[in-house]
Amino acid sequence: MKKWIVPEVEELKISETAQGKVIKPSFDAIRTDDNGNLWVSFPSGAEEAE
């Protein structure tokens, strides 16, 4: 019989998050899903803004 490993949960204690302010001017594709949400894909290998 297989013996299962019990997973452990680690709390990251993140108190706040921030939204980036850099808007990418170009993208590869844009689409709308069945719920009306827009999805955009950005070029592969693009450098991350700091």
Secondary structure, 3 states (H helix, E strand, C coil): CCCCCCCCCCCCCCCCCCCCCCCCCCCCEEEECCCCCEEEECCCCCCCCC
